[in-house]
Amino acid sequence: MGDEAIQATSDWMAVMRDMEHRRADAYLRDPHAHLLAGEPAVSEVEYGLSLGGPMGVVIGRGRFGDAVIERAMTDGVRQVVGLGAGSDTRPWRLDLPRETAWYEVDLPGQLDGKNAVFDAHGLTVRCRRTCVDADLRGAWEHALAAAGHDPAHPTTWLAEGLFYYLDRDAALAITDTVTELSAPGSHLVFDVPHPGFVADRAEFAAYMADRGVPFVGSADHPAELLADPAWHTEAYRAPDLEAGRCPWLEPMPHRLAVNHEWIWYAHATR
């Protein structure tokens, strides 16, 4: 995967969140996404959706992650780490306690554009936000520690849209590191495709491979990616969320649930 291809997918997420925000019946509100949703990303998203791209999961995991963060904050967790943070706008749009330490980890340079745009518009975060330049395929924990993350205190970890692009060994290396840095009371939220996803969305998967970001990761169940039994994992697919089987999340609208039946949503706690 090239850095430019990774940046492009991050821009696509902002476009889709902006598209949802503009709906009267939006399941996820992101008033800042439009600042990151310029051309050519808009045209690329429109084309990807025409091939069966699963927009629903971008909106669904955003709402799912928001709900996990809210629960963790209620429990007193005051550290958040976004792995592959990309165009995420939560430090600006969520009503976070001021003492929250929020770390955004991404490849060197990946967060520069977002920072520049938001600074130019005078937007300020609601917490203490720190950018961490690191490659998650390497020893990223050292950069996170240098930025101030304290593994002695619970952390909420966000790994959204990450495990599609990593093989099993790379995904386990990341979750093993997360485990090492997670005090009791920590939360982890992530999404991962079921092996049936690529076959279900073959045309879109081929397009992504041509763009340099092939789908190589999957799991029959998300718990497979957490080797430490200390994690308790609850997992849902879109039909579960539409049916209201997640007790702490507002049911997902059918229009979003219908196009990504083969993707898992996971929330794990220690």
C-alpha positions as a Markdown table, in Angstrom:
| # | Residue | x | y | z |
|---|---|---|---|---|
| 1 | Met | 0.0 | 0.0 | 0.0 |
| 2 | Gly | 1.3 | 3.4 | -0.9 |
| 3 | Asp | 0.9 | 6.5 | 1.3 |
| 4 | Glu | -1.0 | 8.3 | -1.5 |
| 5 | Ala | -3.5 | 5.5 | -1.8 |
| 6 | Ile | -4.0 | 5.4 | 2.0 |
| 7 | Gln | -4.6 | 9.2 | 2.0 |
| 8 | Ala | -7.2 | 8.8 | -0.7 |
| 9 | Thr | -9.2 | 6.3 | 1.3 |
| 10 | Ser | -9.1 | 8.7 | 4.3 |
| 11 | Asp | -10.5 | 11.5 | 2.1 |
| 12 | Trp | -13.2 | 9.1 | 0.9 |
| 13 | Met | -14.4 | 8.6 | 4.5 |
| 14 | Ala | -14.8 | 12.3 | 4.9 |
| 15 | Val | -16.9 | 12.5 | 1.8 |
| 16 | Met | -19.2 | 9.8 | 2.9 |
| 17 | Arg | -19.6 | 11.3 | 6.4 |
| 18 | Asp | -20.4 | 14.6 | 4.8 |
| 19 | Met | -23.0 | 13.0 | 2.5 |
| 20 | Glu | -24.7 | 11.5 | 5.5 |
| 21 | His | -24.5 | 14.7 | 7.6 |
| 22 | Arg | -26.5 | 16.5 | 4.9 |
| 23 | Arg | -29.4 | 14.1 | 5.2 |
| 24 | Ala | -32.4 | 15.2 | 7.3 |
| 25 | Asp | -32.5 | 11.6 | 8.8 |
| 26 | Ala | -28.7 | 11.4 | 9.3 |
| 27 | Tyr | -27.6 | 8.5 | 11.5 |
| 28 | Leu | -24.3 | 10.2 | 12.1 |
| 29 | Arg | -23.7 | 14.0 | 12.3 |
| 30 | Asp | -20.3 | 15.3 | 11.3 |
| 31 | Pro | -20.4 | 19.1 | 10.7 |
| 32 | His | -16.7 | 19.3 | 9.9 |
| 33 | Ala | -16.4 | 16.5 | 7.3 |
| 34 | His | -17.2 | 18.9 | 4.4 |
| 35 | Leu | -13.9 | 20.7 | 5.0 |
| 36 | Leu | -12.0 | 17.5 | 4.1 |
| 37 | Ala | -14.3 | 16.3 | 1.3 |
| 38 | Gly | -13.0 | 18.0 | -1.8 |
| 39 | Glu | -12.4 | 16.8 | -5.3 |
| 40 | Pro | -11.2 | 14.4 | -6.6 |
| 41 | Ala | -12.5 | 12.4 | -3.6 |
| 42 | Val | -16.1 | 13.2 | -4.3 |
| 43 | Ser | -16.0 | 11.8 | -7.8 |
| 44 | Glu | -14.0 | 8.8 | -6.6 |
| 45 | Val | -16.6 | 8.0 | -3.9 |
| 46 | Glu | -19.5 | 8.3 | -6.4 |
| 47 | Tyr | -17.7 | 5.8 | -8.7 |
| 48 | Gly | -16.9 | 3.5 | -5.8 |
| 49 | Leu | -20.5 | 3.5 | -4.7 |
| 50 | Ser | -21.7 | 2.7 | -8.2 |
| 51 | Leu | -19.6 | -0.5 | -7.9 |
| 52 | Gly | -21.2 | -1.5 | -4.6 |
| 53 | Gly | -18.9 | 0.2 | -2.2 |
| 54 | Pro | -20.2 | -0.2 | 1.4 |
| 55 | Met | -20.9 | 3.4 | 2.5 |
| 56 | Gly | -23.1 | 2.0 | 5.3 |
| 57 | Val | -20.1 | 0.7 | 7.3 |
| 58 | Val | -18.4 | 4.1 | 7.3 |
| 59 | Ile | -21.4 | 5.7 | 8.9 |
| 60 | Gly | -22.2 | 2.7 | 11.0 |
| 61 | Arg | -18.8 | 2.4 | 12.5 |
| 62 | Gly | -18.7 | 6.2 | 13.2 |
| 63 | Arg | -21.9 | 5.9 | 15.2 |
| 64 | Phe | -20.8 | 2.7 | 16.9 |
| 65 | Gly | -17.4 | 4.2 | 17.8 |
| 66 | Asp | -19.1 | 7.4 | 19.2 |
| 67 | Ala | -21.3 | 5.2 | 21.4 |
| 68 | Val | -18.3 | 3.3 | 22.7 |
| 69 | Ile | -16.4 | 6.5 | 23.5 |
| 70 | Glu | -19.4 | 7.8 | 25.4 |
| 71 | Arg | -19.6 | 4.7 | 27.4 |
| 72 | Ala | -15.9 | 4.7 | 28.2 |
| 73 | Met | -16.0 | 8.4 | 29.2 |
| 74 | Thr | -18.9 | 7.6 | 31.6 |
| 75 | Asp | -16.6 | 4.9 | 33.1 |
| 76 | Gly | -13.9 | 7.5 | 33.6 |
| 77 | Val | -11.6 | 6.6 | 30.8 |
| 78 | Arg | -9.7 | 9.8 | 29.7 |
| 79 | Gln | -7.2 | 8.5 | 27.1 |
| 80 | Val | -8.2 | 7.8 | 23.5 |
| 81 | Val | -5.9 | 6.5 | 20.8 |
| 82 | Gly | -7.1 | 6.5 | 17.1 |
| 83 | Leu | -5.0 | 4.1 | 15.1 |
| 84 | Gly | -4.8 | 5.2 | 11.4 |
| 85 | Ala | -6.8 | 8.3 | 12.4 |
| 86 | Gly | -7.0 | 9.8 | 9.0 |
| 87 | Ser | -9.9 | 12.2 | 8.5 |
| 88 | Asp | -11.6 | 11.4 | 11.9 |
| 89 | Thr | -13.0 | 14.6 | 13.3 |
| 90 | Arg | -14.1 | 13.4 | 16.8 |
| 91 | Pro | -11.7 | 15.5 | 18.8 |
| 92 | Trp | -13.5 | 18.5 | 17.3 |
| 93 | Arg | -17.1 | 17.3 | 17.1 |
| 94 | Leu | -17.6 | 15.3 | 20.3 |
| 95 | Asp | -18.4 | 16.9 | 23.7 |
| 96 | Leu | -15.4 | 15.5 | 25.5 |
| 97 | Pro | -14.1 | 16.2 | 29.0 |
| 98 | Arg | -11.4 | 18.9 | 28.8 |
| 99 | Glu | -8.9 | 16.6 | 30.5 |
| 100 | Thr | -9.2 | 13.9 | 27.8 |
| 101 | Ala | -5.8 | 13.0 | 26.2 |
| 102 | Trp | -6.5 | 12.1 | 22.5 |
| 103 | Tyr | -3.7 | 10.6 | 20.4 |
| 104 | Glu | -4.1 | 10.4 | 16.6 |
| 105 | Val | -1.6 | 7.9 | 15.1 |
| 106 | Asp | -1.0 | 7.8 | 11.4 |
| 107 | Leu | 1.8 | 7.7 | 8.9 |
| 108 | Pro | 4.1 | 10.7 | 8.8 |
| 109 | Gly | 2.4 | 13.5 | 6.9 |
| 110 | Gln | -1.0 | 11.9 | 6.8 |
| 111 | Leu | -2.6 | 14.3 | 9.3 |
| 112 | Asp | -0.9 | 17.5 | 8.1 |
| 113 | Gly | -3.7 | 18.3 | 5.6 |
| 114 | Lys | -6.4 | 18.0 | 8.2 |
| 115 | Asn | -4.5 | 20.0 | 10.7 |
| 116 | Ala | -3.9 | 22.8 | 8.2 |
| 117 | Val | -7.5 | 23.0 | 7.1 |
| 118 | Phe | -9.0 | 23.0 | 10.6 |
| 119 | Asp | -6.4 | 25.6 | 11.8 |
| 120 | Ala | -7.3 | 27.8 | 8.8 |
| 121 | His | -10.9 | 27.7 | 9.8 |
| 122 | Gly | -10.2 | 28.5 | 13.4 |
| 123 | Leu | -11.5 | 25.2 | 14.7 |
| 124 | Thr | -10.2 | 24.1 | 18.1 |
| 125 | Val | -10.5 | 20.7 | 19.8 |
| 126 | Arg | -12.5 | 20.0 | 22.9 |
| 127 | Cys | -9.6 | 18.0 | 24.6 |
| 128 | Arg | -5.8 | 17.6 | 24.6 |
| 129 | Arg | -5.0 | 16.3 | 21.1 |
| 130 | Thr | -1.6 | 15.0 | 20.1 |
| 131 | Cys | -0.6 | 13.8 | 16.6 |
| 132 | Val | 1.7 | 10.8 | 16.5 |
| 133 | Asp | 3.6 | 10.1 | 13.3 |
| 134 | Ala | 4.2 | 6.3 | 13.1 |
| 135 | Asp | 3.7 | 3.3 | 10.8 |
| 136 | Leu | 1.4 | 0.8 | 12.5 |
| 137 | Arg | 3.3 | -1.9 | 10.6 |
| 138 | Gly | 6.4 | -1.2 | 12.8 |
| 139 | Ala | 7.2 | -0.4 | 16.4 |
| 140 | Trp | 4.7 | 2.4 | 16.8 |
| 141 | Glu | 4.4 | 2.0 | 20.6 |
| 142 | His | 7.6 | 4.0 | 21.1 |
| 143 | Ala | 6.3 | 7.1 | 19.3 |
| 144 | Leu | 3.0 | 6.8 | 21.3 |
| 145 | Ala | 4.9 | 6.6 | 24.6 |
| 146 | Ala | 7.0 | 9.6 | 23.6 |
| 147 | Ala | 3.8 | 11.6 | 22.9 |
| 148 | Gly | 2.6 | 11.0 | 26.5 |
| 149 | His | 0.4 | 7.9 | 26.4 |
| 150 | Asp | 0.3 | 6.3 | 29.9 |
| 151 | Pro | -0.4 | 2.5 | 29.8 |
| 152 | Ala | -1.0 | 2.5 | 33.5 |
| 153 | His | -4.4 | 4.1 | 32.9 |
| 154 | Pro | -7.3 | 2.8 | 30.8 |
| 155 | Thr | -7.4 | 3.7 | 27.1 |
| 156 | Thr | -10.1 | 3.6 | 24.5 |
| 157 | Trp | -8.6 | 2.4 | 21.2 |
| 158 | Leu | -10.2 | 3.1 | 17.8 |
| 159 | Ala | -9.1 | 0.9 | 14.9 |
| 160 | Glu | -11.7 | 1.8 | 12.2 |
| 161 | Gly | -11.2 | 0.7 | 8.6 |
| 162 | Leu | -7.8 | -0.7 | 9.5 |
| 163 | Phe | -8.0 | -4.5 | 9.4 |
| 164 | Tyr | -9.3 | -4.7 | 5.9 |
| 165 | Tyr | -5.8 | -3.8 | 4.6 |
| 166 | Leu | -3.6 | -5.9 | 6.9 |
| 167 | Asp | -3.0 | -9.7 | 6.8 |
| 168 | Arg | -3.6 | -11.8 | 9.9 |
| 169 | Asp | 0.0 | -11.5 | 11.2 |
| 170 | Ala | 0.1 | -7.7 | 10.9 |
| 171 | Ala | -3.3 | -7.4 | 12.5 |
| 172 | Leu | -2.3 | -9.6 | 15.4 |
| 173 | Ala | 0.9 | -7.6 | 15.9 |
| 174 | Ile | -1.2 | -4.5 | 16.3 |
| 175 | Thr | -3.7 | -6.0 | 18.7 |
| 176 | Asp | -0.9 | -7.6 | 20.7 |
| 177 | Thr | 0.7 | -4.2 | 21.2 |
| 178 | Val | -2.7 | -2.7 | 22.1 |
| 179 | Thr | -3.1 | -5.4 | 24.7 |
| 180 | Glu | 0.3 | -4.6 | 26.2 |
| 181 | Leu | -0.6 | -1.0 | 26.5 |
| 182 | Ser | -4.1 | -1.5 | 27.9 |
| 183 | Ala | -4.8 | -1.2 | 31.6 |
| 184 | Pro | -7.9 | -2.9 | 33.1 |
| 185 | Gly | -10.9 | -0.9 | 32.1 |
| 186 | Ser | -9.7 | -0.3 | 28.6 |
| 187 | His | -12.0 | -0.4 | 25.5 |
| 188 | Leu | -11.2 | -1.4 | 21.9 |
| 189 | Val | -13.5 | -0.7 | 19.0 |
| 190 | Phe | -12.8 | -2.0 | 15.5 |
| 191 | Asp | -14.4 | -3.4 | 12.3 |
| 192 | Val | -13.2 | -6.3 | 10.2 |
| 193 | Pro | -14.6 | -8.1 | 7.1 |
| 194 | His | -15.9 | -11.6 | 7.3 |
| 195 | Pro | -14.2 | -13.8 | 4.6 |
| 196 | Gly | -17.4 | -13.6 | 2.6 |
| 197 | Phe | -17.1 | -9.8 | 2.1 |
| 198 | Val | -14.8 | -9.8 | -0.9 |
| 199 | Ala | -16.9 | -12.3 | -2.8 |
| 200 | Asp | -20.0 | -10.4 | -1.9 |
| 201 | Arg | -18.5 | -7.1 | -3.2 |
| 202 | Ala | -16.2 | -8.5 | -5.9 |
| 203 | Glu | -16.4 | -5.5 | -8.3 |
| 204 | Phe | -15.7 | -3.0 | -5.6 |
| 205 | Ala | -12.9 | -5.2 | -4.2 |
| 206 | Ala | -11.3 | -5.3 | -7.6 |
| 207 | Tyr | -11.4 | -1.6 | -7.8 |
| 208 | Met | -9.7 | -1.2 | -4.5 |
| 209 | Ala | -7.0 | -3.6 | -5.5 |
| 210 | Asp | -6.4 | -1.6 | -8.7 |
| 211 | Arg | -6.1 | 1.6 | -6.5 |
| 212 | Gly | -3.4 | -0.1 | -4.5 |
| 213 | Val | -5.4 | -0.8 | -1.3 |
| 214 | Pro | -6.5 | -4.5 | -1.7 |
| 215 | Phe | -8.6 | -6.1 | 0.9 |
| 216 | Val | -6.4 | -8.8 | 2.5 |
| 217 | Gly | -7.7 | -9.0 | 6.0 |
| 218 | Ser | -10.7 | -10.9 | 7.4 |
| 219 | Ala | -12.0 | -12.8 | 10.4 |
| 220 | Asp | -14.7 | -15.4 | 10.9 |
| 221 | His | -15.2 | -13.6 | 14.2 |
| 222 | Pro | -13.5 | -10.5 | 15.6 |
| 223 | Ala | -12.3 | -12.3 | 18.7 |
| 224 | Glu | -9.8 | -14.1 | 16.5 |
| 225 | Leu | -7.8 | -10.9 | 16.4 |
| 226 | Leu | -7.5 | -10.7 | 20.2 |
| 227 | Ala | -5.1 | -13.4 | 21.4 |
| 228 | Asp | -5.3 | -12.4 | 25.1 |
| 229 | Pro | -8.4 | -14.0 | 26.8 |
| 230 | Ala | -8.6 | -11.0 | 29.1 |
| 231 | Trp | -10.5 | -9.2 | 26.4 |
| 232 | His | -14.3 | -9.7 | 26.4 |
| 233 | Thr | -15.6 | -9.1 | 22.8 |
| 234 | Glu | -19.1 | -8.4 | 21.7 |
| 235 | Ala | -19.6 | -8.5 | 18.0 |
| 236 | Tyr | -22.3 | -7.6 | 15.6 |
| 237 | Arg | -23.0 | -7.5 | 11.9 |
| 238 | Ala | -25.3 | -5.0 | 10.1 |
| 239 | Pro | -28.4 | -7.1 | 10.4 |
| 240 | Asp | -27.8 | -7.3 | 14.1 |
| 241 | Leu | -27.5 | -3.6 | 14.4 |
| 242 | Glu | -30.6 | -3.0 | 12.3 |
| 243 | Ala | -32.6 | -5.3 | 14.5 |
| 244 | Gly | -31.5 | -3.5 | 17.6 |
| 245 | Arg | -29.5 | -6.4 | 19.0 |
| 246 | Cys | -26.8 | -4.1 | 20.3 |
| 247 | Pro | -28.4 | -2.9 | 23.6 |
| 248 | Trp | -26.5 | 0.4 | 23.8 |
| 249 | Leu | -26.8 | 1.6 | 20.2 |
| 250 | Glu | -29.7 | 3.1 | 18.3 |
| 251 | Pro | -30.8 | 0.7 | 15.6 |
| 252 | Met | -29.1 | 1.2 | 12.2 |
| 253 | Pro | -31.4 | 2.3 | 9.4 |
| 254 | His | -32.1 | -0.3 | 6.7 |
| 255 | Arg | -30.7 | 2.0 | 4.0 |
| 256 | Leu | -27.3 | 1.7 | 5.7 |
| 257 | Ala | -27.4 | -1.9 | 6.9 |
| 258 | Val | -28.4 | -3.4 | 3.6 |
| 259 | Asn | -25.0 | -3.0 | 1.8 |
| 260 | His | -22.5 | -4.4 | 4.2 |
| 261 | Glu | -23.8 | -7.6 | 5.7 |
| 262 | Trp | -20.4 | -9.2 | 5.7 |
| 263 | Ile | -18.6 | -6.8 | 8.0 |
| 264 | Trp | -18.2 | -7.2 | 11.7 |
| 265 | Tyr | -18.4 | -4.4 | 14.3 |
| 266 | Ala | -16.6 | -5.3 | 17.5 |
| 267 | His | -16.3 | -3.8 | 21.0 |
| 268 | Ala | -13.8 | -5.4 | 23.4 |
| 269 | Thr | -13.2 | -4.6 | 27.0 |
| 270 | Arg | -10.6 | -5.7 | 29.6 |
